[in-house]
């Protein structure tokens, strides 16, 4: 296993996976926040 998988591969993959999850969550929160602002703006006009 040491020859097939380098020792640095697992921690790097683990941290990058956590970073991808945090990044997608941040994008999701940003888009939902923009959607809420847009809905409030539309309801305020009508």
mmCIF file of the N, C-alpha and C atoms, coordinates in Angstrom:
data_MODEL
# 
_entry.id   MODEL 
# 
loop_
_atom_site.group_PDB 
_atom_site.id 
_atom_site.type_symbol 
_atom_site.label_atom_id 
_atom_site.label_alt_id 
_atom_site.label_comp_id 
_atom_site.label_asym_id 
_atom_site.label_entity_id 
_atom_site.label_seq_id 
_atom_site.pdbx_PDB_ins_code 
_atom_site.Cartn_x 
_atom_site.Cartn_y 
_atom_site.Cartn_z 
_atom_site.occupancy 
_atom_site.B_iso_or_equiv 
_atom_site.pdbx_formal_charge 
_atom_site.auth_seq_id 
_atom_site.auth_comp_id 
_atom_site.auth_asym_id 
_atom_site.auth_atom_id 
_atom_site.pdbx_PDB_model_num 
ATOM 1   N N  . UNK A 1 1  ? 0.828   -1.209 0.000  1.00 0.00 ? 1  UNK A N  1 
ATOM 2   C CA . UNK A 1 1  ? 0.000   0.000  0.000  1.00 0.00 ? 1  UNK A CA 1 
ATOM 3   C C  . UNK A 1 1  ? 0.862   1.259  0.000  1.00 0.00 ? 1  UNK A C  1 
ATOM 4   N N  . UNK A 1 2  ? 2.023   1.207  0.607  1.00 0.00 ? 2  UNK A N  1 
ATOM 5   C CA . UNK A 1 2  ? 2.863   2.407  0.657  1.00 0.00 ? 2  UNK A CA 1 
ATOM 6   C C  . UNK A 1 2  ? 3.352   2.785  -0.737 1.00 0.00 ? 2  UNK A C  1 
ATOM 7   N N  . UNK A 1 3  ? 3.547   1.775  -1.594 1.00 0.00 ? 3  UNK A N  1 
ATOM 8   C CA . UNK A 1 3  ? 4.024   2.081  -2.941 1.00 0.00 ? 3  UNK A CA 1 
ATOM 9   C C  . UNK A 1 3  ? 2.883   2.591  -3.821 1.00 0.00 ? 3  UNK A C  1 
ATOM 10  N N  . UNK A 1 4  ? 1.679   2.077  -3.585 1.00 0.00 ? 4  UNK A N  1 
ATOM 11  C CA . UNK A 1 4  ? 0.550   2.485  -4.420 1.00 0.00 ? 4  UNK A CA 1 
ATOM 12  C C  . UNK A 1 4  ? 0.046   3.875  -4.038 1.00 0.00 ? 4  UNK A C  1 
ATOM 13  N N  . UNK A 1 5  ? -0.081  4.132  -2.742 1.00 0.00 ? 5  UNK A N  1 
ATOM 14  C CA . UNK A 1 5  ? -0.626  5.415  -2.289 1.00 0.00 ? 5  UNK A CA 1 
ATOM 15  C C  . UNK A 1 5  ? 0.427   6.165  -1.485 1.00 0.00 ? 5  UNK A C  1 
ATOM 16  N N  . UNK A 1 6  ? 0.843   7.344  -1.947 1.00 0.00 ? 6  UNK A N  1 
ATOM 17  C CA . UNK A 1 6  ? 1.803   8.138  -1.169 1.00 0.00 ? 6  UNK A CA 1 
ATOM 18  C C  . UNK A 1 6  ? 1.187   8.576  0.156  1.00 0.00 ? 6  UNK A C  1 
ATOM 19  N N  . UNK A 1 7  ? 2.043   8.822  1.134  1.00 0.00 ? 7  UNK A N  1 
ATOM 20  C CA . UNK A 1 7  ? 1.541   9.212  2.451  1.00 0.00 ? 7  UNK A CA 1 
ATOM 21  C C  . UNK A 1 7  ? 0.934   10.610 2.418  1.00 0.00 ? 7  UNK A C  1 
ATOM 22  N N  . UNK A 1 8  ? 1.404   11.461 1.547  1.00 0.00 ? 8  UNK A N  1 
ATOM 23  C CA . UNK A 1 8  ? 0.882   12.828 1.487  1.00 0.00 ? 8  UNK A CA 1 
ATOM 24  C C  . UNK A 1 8  ? -0.449  12.909 0.754  1.00 0.00 ? 8  UNK A C  1 
ATOM 25  N N  . UNK A 1 9  ? -0.824  11.842 0.073  1.00 0.00 ? 9  UNK A N  1 
ATOM 26  C CA . UNK A 1 9  ? -2.034  11.895 -0.758 1.00 0.00 ? 9  UNK A CA 1 
ATOM 27  C C  . UNK A 1 9  ? -3.299  11.957 0.096  1.00 0.00 ? 9  UNK A C  1 
ATOM 28  N N  . UNK A 1 10 ? -3.374  11.124 1.143  1.00 0.00 ? 10 UNK A N  1 
ATOM 29  C CA . UNK A 1 10 ? -4.604  11.045 1.931  1.00 0.00 ? 10 UNK A CA 1 
ATOM 30  C C  . UNK A 1 10 ? -4.931  12.340 2.678  1.00 0.00 ? 10 UNK A C  1 
ATOM 31  N N  . UNK A 1 11 ? -4.006  12.954 3.420  1.00 0.00 ? 11 UNK A N  1 
ATOM 32  C CA . UNK A 1 11 ? -4.354  14.204 4.104  1.00 0.00 ? 11 UNK A CA 1 
ATOM 33  C C  . UNK A 1 11 ? -4.688  15.317 3.121  1.00 0.00 ? 11 UNK A C  1 
ATOM 34  N N  . UNK A 1 12 ? -3.965  15.381 2.010  1.00 0.00 ? 12 UNK A N  1 
ATOM 35  C CA . UNK A 1 12 ? -4.217  16.430 1.030  1.00 0.00 ? 12 UNK A CA 1 
ATOM 36  C C  . UNK A 1 12 ? -5.604  16.241 0.408  1.00 0.00 ? 12 UNK A C  1 
ATOM 37  N N  . UNK A 1 13 ? -5.946  15.006 0.087  1.00 0.00 ? 13 UNK A N  1 
ATOM 38  C CA . UNK A 1 13 ? -7.266  14.717 -0.486 1.00 0.00 ? 13 UNK A CA 1 
ATOM 39  C C  . UNK A 1 13 ? -8.365  15.012 0.537  1.00 0.00 ? 13 UNK A C  1 
ATOM 40  N N  . UNK A 1 14 ? -8.107  14.675 1.795  1.00 0.00 ? 14 UNK A N  1 
ATOM 41  C CA . UNK A 1 14 ? -9.107  14.892 2.848  1.00 0.00 ? 14 UNK A CA 1 
ATOM 42  C C  . UNK A 1 14 ? -9.363  16.389 3.028  1.00 0.00 ? 14 UNK A C  1 
ATOM 43  N N  . UNK A 1 15 ? -8.306  17.170 3.111  1.00 0.00 ? 15 UNK A N  1 
ATOM 44  C CA . UNK A 1 15 ? -8.476  18.609 3.334  1.00 0.00 ? 15 UNK A CA 1 
ATOM 45  C C  . UNK A 1 15 ? -9.106  19.276 2.112  1.00 0.00 ? 15 UNK A C  1 
ATOM 46  N N  . UNK A 1 16 ? -8.751  18.834 0.912  1.00 0.00 ? 16 UNK A N  1 
ATOM 47  C CA . UNK A 1 16 ? -9.331  19.438 -0.290 1.00 0.00 ? 16 UNK A CA 1 
ATOM 48  C C  . UNK A 1 16 ? -10.811 19.087 -0.390 1.00 0.00 ? 16 UNK A C  1 
ATOM 49  N N  . UNK A 1 17 ? -11.188 17.889 0.048  1.00 0.00 ? 17 UNK A N  1 
ATOM 50  C CA . UNK A 1 17 ? -12.603 17.508 0.032  1.00 0.00 ? 17 UNK A CA 1 
ATOM 51  C C  . UNK A 1 17 ? -13.386 18.388 1.001  1.00 0.00 ? 17 UNK A C  1 
ATOM 52  N N  . UNK A 1 18 ? -12.812 18.637 2.180  1.00 0.00 ? 18 UNK A N  1 
ATOM 53  C CA . UNK A 1 18 ? -13.474 19.518 3.154  1.00 0.00 ? 18 UNK A CA 1 
ATOM 54  C C  . UNK A 1 18 ? -13.571 20.927 2.577  1.00 0.00 ? 18 UNK A C  1 
ATOM 55  N N  . UNK A 1 19 ? -12.519 21.385 1.881  1.00 0.00 ? 19 UNK A N  1 
ATOM 56  C CA . UNK A 1 19 ? -12.548 22.732 1.305  1.00 0.00 ? 19 UNK A CA 1 
ATOM 57  C C  . UNK A 1 19 ? -13.606 22.813 0.214  1.00 0.00 ? 19 UNK A C  1 
ATOM 58  N N  . UNK A 1 20 ? -13.752 21.759 -0.598 1.00 0.00 ? 20 UNK A N  1 
ATOM 59  C CA . UNK A 1 20 ? -14.779 21.753 -1.651 1.00 0.00 ? 20 UNK A CA 1 
ATOM 60  C C  . UNK A 1 20 ? -16.174 21.824 -1.038 1.00 0.00 ? 20 UNK A C  1 
ATOM 61  N N  . UNK A 1 21 ? -16.385 21.096 0.060  1.00 0.00 ? 21 UNK A N  1 
ATOM 62  C CA . UNK A 1 21 ? -17.696 21.123 0.723  1.00 0.00 ? 21 UNK A CA 1 
ATOM 63  C C  . UNK A 1 21 ? -17.971 22.518 1.269  1.00 0.00 ? 21 UNK A C  1 
ATOM 64  N N  . UNK A 1 22 ? -16.971 23.133 1.921  1.00 0.00 ? 22 UNK A N  1 
ATOM 65  C CA . UNK A 1 22 ? -17.160 24.483 2.455  1.00 0.00 ? 22 UNK A CA 1 
ATOM 66  C C  . UNK A 1 22 ? -17.410 25.478 1.336  1.00 0.00 ? 22 UNK A C  1 
ATOM 67  N N  . UNK A 1 23 ? -16.703 25.305 0.206  1.00 0.00 ? 23 UNK A N  1 
ATOM 68  C CA . UNK A 1 23 ? -16.849 26.229 -0.917 1.00 0.00 ? 23 UNK A CA 1 
ATOM 69  C C  . UNK A 1 23 ? -18.252 26.127 -1.517 1.00 0.00 ? 23 UNK A C  1 
ATOM 70  N N  . UNK A 1 24 ? -18.737 24.899 -1.692 1.00 0.00 ? 24 UNK A N  1 
ATOM 71  C CA . UNK A 1 24 ? -20.080 24.725 -2.260 1.00 0.00 ? 24 UNK A CA 1 
ATOM 72  C C  . UNK A 1 24 ? -21.143 25.235 -1.295 1.00 0.00 ? 24 UNK A C  1 
ATOM 73  N N  . UNK A 1 25 ? -20.924 25.052 0.015  1.00 0.00 ? 25 UNK A N  1 
ATOM 74  C CA . UNK A 1 25 ? -21.878 25.576 0.998  1.00 0.00 ? 25 UNK A CA 1 
ATOM 75  C C  . UNK A 1 25 ? -21.896 27.096 0.964  1.00 0.00 ? 25 UNK A C  1 
ATOM 76  N N  . UNK A 1 26 ? -20.725 27.709 0.817  1.00 0.00 ? 26 UNK A N  1 
ATOM 77  C CA . UNK A 1 26 ? -20.666 29.171 0.755  1.00 0.00 ? 26 UNK A CA 1 
ATOM 78  C C  . UNK A 1 26 ? -21.382 29.678 -0.495 1.00 0.00 ? 26 UNK A C  1 
ATOM 79  N N  . UNK A 1 27 ? -21.188 28.992 -1.630 1.00 0.00 ? 27 UNK A N  1 
ATOM 80  C CA . UNK A 1 27 ? -21.885 29.387 -2.857 1.00 0.00 ? 27 UNK A CA 1 
ATOM 81  C C  . UNK A 1 27 ? -23.390 29.233 -2.690 1.00 0.00 ? 27 UNK A C  1 
ATOM 82  N N  . UNK A 1 28 ? -23.808 28.137 -2.064 1.00 0.00 ? 28 UNK A N  1 
ATOM 83  C CA . UNK A 1 28 ? -25.235 27.892 -1.865 1.00 0.00 ? 28 UNK A CA 1 
ATOM 84  C C  . UNK A 1 28 ? -25.845 28.970 -0.976 1.00 0.00 ? 28 UNK A C  1 
ATOM 85  N N  . UNK A 1 29 ? -25.155 29.332 0.097  1.00 0.00 ? 29 UNK A N  1 
ATOM 86  C CA . UNK A 1 29 ? -25.659 30.379 0.991  1.00 0.00 ? 29 UNK A CA 1 
ATOM 87  C C  . UNK A 1 29 ? -25.723 31.712 0.260  1.00 0.00 ? 29 UNK A C  1 
ATOM 88  N N  . UNK A 1 30 ? -24.715 32.010 -0.553 1.00 0.00 ? 30 UNK A N  1 
ATOM 89  C CA . UNK A 1 30 ? -24.716 33.270 -1.294 1.00 0.00 ? 30 UNK A CA 1 
ATOM 90  C C  . UNK A 1 30 ? -25.860 33.343 -2.294 1.00 0.00 ? 30 UNK A C  1 
ATOM 91  N N  . UNK A 1 31 ? -26.078 32.250 -3.025 1.00 0.00 ? 31 UNK A N  1 
ATOM 92  C CA . UNK A 1 31 ? -27.155 32.254 -4.021 1.00 0.00 ? 31 UNK A CA 1 
ATOM 93  C C  . UNK A 1 31 ? -28.525 32.332 -3.353 1.00 0.00 ? 31 UNK A C  1 
ATOM 94  N N  . UNK A 1 32 ? -28.701 31.642 -2.235 1.00 0.00 ? 32 UNK A N  1 
ATOM 95  C CA . UNK A 1 32 ? -29.991 31.698 -1.535 1.00 0.00 ? 32 UNK A CA 1 
ATOM 96  C C  . UNK A 1 32 ? -30.221 33.090 -0.962 1.00 0.00 ? 32 UNK A C  1 
ATOM 97  N N  . UNK A 1 33 ? -29.152 33.743 -0.498 1.00 0.00 ? 33 UNK A N  1 
ATOM 98  C CA . UNK A 1 33 ? -29.280 35.102 0.028  1.00 0.00 ? 33 UNK A CA 1 
ATOM 99  C C  . UNK A 1 33 ? -29.690 36.065 -1.078 1.00 0.00 ? 33 UNK A C  1 
ATOM 100 N N  . UNK A 1 34 ? -29.065 35.920 -2.255 1.00 0.00 ? 34 UNK A N  1 
ATOM 101 C CA . UNK A 1 34 ? -29.421 36.771 -3.402 1.00 0.00 ? 34 UNK A CA 1 
ATOM 102 C C  . UNK A 1 34 ? -30.863 36.490 -3.832 1.00 0.00 ? 34 UNK A C  1 
ATOM 103 N N  . UNK A 1 35 ? -31.267 35.214 -3.809 1.00 0.00 ? 35 UNK A N  1 
ATOM 104 C CA . UNK A 1 35 ? -32.641 34.867 -4.187 1.00 0.00 ? 35 UNK A CA 1 
ATOM 105 C C  . UNK A 1 35 ? -33.640 35.480 -3.209 1.00 0.00 ? 35 UNK A C  1 
ATOM 106 N N  . UNK A 1 36 ? -33.328 35.462 -1.915 1.00 0.00 ? 36 UNK A N  1 
ATOM 107 C CA . UNK A 1 36 ? -34.218 36.063 -0.922 1.00 0.00 ? 36 UNK A CA 1 
ATOM 108 C C  . UNK A 1 36 ? -34.331 37.567 -1.140 1.00 0.00 ? 36 UNK A C  1 
ATOM 109 N N  . UNK A 1 37 ? -33.215 38.223 -1.416 1.00 0.00 ? 37 UNK A N  1 
ATOM 110 C CA . UNK A 1 37 ? -33.255 39.664 -1.671 1.00 0.00 ? 37 UNK A CA 1 
ATOM 111 C C  . UNK A 1 37 ? -34.089 39.964 -2.909 1.00 0.00 ? 37 UNK A C  1 
ATOM 112 N N  . UNK A 1 38 ? -33.935 39.139 -3.956 1.00 0.00 ? 38 UNK A N  1 
ATOM 113 C CA . UNK A 1 38 ? -34.703 39.355 -5.187 1.00 0.00 ? 38 UNK A CA 1 
ATOM 114 C C  . UNK A 1 38 ? -36.196 39.164 -4.942 1.00 0.00 ? 38 UNK A C  1 
ATOM 115 N N  . UNK A 1 39 ? -36.558 38.144 -4.164 1.00 0.00 ? 39 UNK A N  1 
ATOM 116 C CA . UNK A 1 39 ? -37.974 37.913 -3.864 1.00 0.00 ? 39 UNK A CA 1 
ATOM 117 C C  . UNK A 1 39 ? -38.557 39.069 -3.056 1.00 0.00 ? 39 UNK A C  1 
ATOM 118 N N  . UNK A 1 40 ? -37.811 39.556 -2.076 1.00 0.00 ? 40 UNK A N  1 
ATOM 119 C CA . UNK A 1 40 ? -38.295 40.694 -1.289 1.00 0.00 ? 40 UNK A CA 1 
ATOM 120 C C  . UNK A 1 40 ? -38.448 41.924 -2.178 1.00 0.00 ? 40 UNK A C  1 
ATOM 121 N N  . UNK A 1 41 ? -37.526 42.114 -3.110 1.00 0.00 ? 41 UNK A N  1 
ATOM 122 C CA . UNK A 1 41 ? -37.596 43.257 -4.023 1.00 0.00 ? 41 UNK A CA 1 
ATOM 123 C C  . UNK A 1 41 ? -38.836 43.164 -4.914 1.00 0.00 ? 41 UNK A C  1 
ATOM 124 N N  . UNK A 1 42 ? -39.110 41.955 -5.426 1.00 0.00 ? 42 UNK A N  1 
ATOM 125 C CA . UNK A 1 42 ? -40.280 41.767 -6.292 1.00 0.00 ? 42 UNK A CA 1 
ATOM 126 C C  . UNK A 1 42 ? -41.575 41.958 -5.509 1.00 0.00 ? 42 UNK A C  1 
ATOM 127 N N  . UNK A 1 43 ? -41.627 41.445 -4.297 1.00 0.00 ? 43 UNK A N  1 
ATOM 128 C CA . UNK A 1 43 ? -42.842 41.615 -3.487 1.00 0.00 ? 43 UNK A CA 1 
ATOM 129 C C  . UNK A 1 43 ? -43.021 43.071 -3.077 1.00 0.00 ? 43 UNK A C  1 
ATOM 130 N N  . UNK A 1 44 ? -41.910 43.791 -2.912 1.00 0.00 ? 44 UNK A N  1 
ATOM 131 C CA . UNK A 1 44 ? -41.995 45.199 -2.524 1.00 0.00 ? 44 UNK A CA 1 
ATOM 132 C C  . UNK A 1 44 ? -42.555 46.038 -3.670 1.00 0.00 ? 44 UNK A C  1 
ATOM 133 N N  . UNK A 1 45 ? -42.218 45.638 -4.909 1.00 0.00 ? 45 UNK A N  1 
ATOM 134 C CA . UNK A 1 45 ? -42.710 46.386 -6.075 1.00 0.00 ? 45 UNK A CA 1 
ATOM 135 C C  . UNK A 1 45 ? -44.207 46.144 -6.261 1.00 0.00 ? 45 UNK A C  1 
ATOM 136 N N  . UNK A 1 46 ? -44.627 44.885 -6.213 1.00 0.00 ? 46 UNK A N  1 
ATOM 137 C CA . UNK A 1 46 ? -46.022 44.561 -6.507 1.00 0.00 ? 46 UNK A CA 1 
ATOM 138 C C  . UNK A 1 46 ? -46.971 44.949 -5.369 1.00 0.00 ? 46 UNK A C  1 
# 
